[in-house]
């Protein structure tokens, strides 16, 4: 193999790995399971936004980031167990 062919092959492999990692989490979301009976038959019964924080950047042309803290209450449709989780984005 010539050095040019080897470099092109490495670039193609790096490009393919980058695409894999970019699209890896775009599939189905992870299913929520009941912590008591491990059932996936779970429903969100309450969703509350606790805090919204906007982080601004002082560079021109660069936007800001929005952080949202949400409290979710789930109920298992099999055993009736209820629990609350907090999600930060």
N, C-alpha and C positions, 0 to 999 in steps of 0.2 A: 504494500500500500504506500502510495506517495503521501508526503506530508499534507498536501492540499486536500486530498481525499479524506484523510483522518480529521483535519480541522472541520471540514464540511459535515462529516458524520457527527462529530461532537456538537456542533451547532444545532443540527437537527434533533439530536437526542435531548439537548438542553431545552429546546423549544417545546418538544413533546412533553417533557416533565413539567415545564411551566404551565402548559395548557391543562395537564392532568390536575395539578394542585389548584389552579384557578377555578375549575369546574367541579371539583370533588364534592363540595358542600352545596351544590345547587340542586341536588336530587331531593328525594323525599326527606322531610324533617324527621328528626328522631321522635319516636312515639313516646308519649308520656305513659308511665306505668304507675299503678297504684302501689304505694310502699307497703301496704298491708297484705294484699293478695296477688300482686304482680299482674293484674288484669290490664289490658290496654283499652278497655271500654270505659273511657274517662271523658268527662265533660267539664268545660270551664263554666262555673256558675257565677263568678264575679271577677271583674277586671277593673282595678283602680290605678290611676296614674298618681304616684306619690310626689314626684319631683321632676321638673324639666329644667335643665341647665344648659345654657348656650355658651360655648367657649369660643371666643373670637380670636382671630389671628390678625396682627397689625400689618401684615404684608399686603401690598396692593395686588388684587387679582386672586387672592387666596381667601376662600370662604371660612366659615367657622364650623365647629362640630356641635352637634346637639346630643346631649346625654339625657336619657329618659329612664326613670326608675318606676317600674310597674309592679303592683302586687296582684298575683293571680290566685284565685281560690278554685280548686278542683274538687270534683265529687266522683267517686267510683260508682259506676252503674251496676256493678256486680255485688259488692259488699256494703256500699253506702258510706265508706270512709271519706272524710273531707280533710283536705290539707291546703296550706297556703305556701306559695313560693314567691320570691322576689326576683325580678329580671332586670338587669342593667344593660342598656344598649347605648 
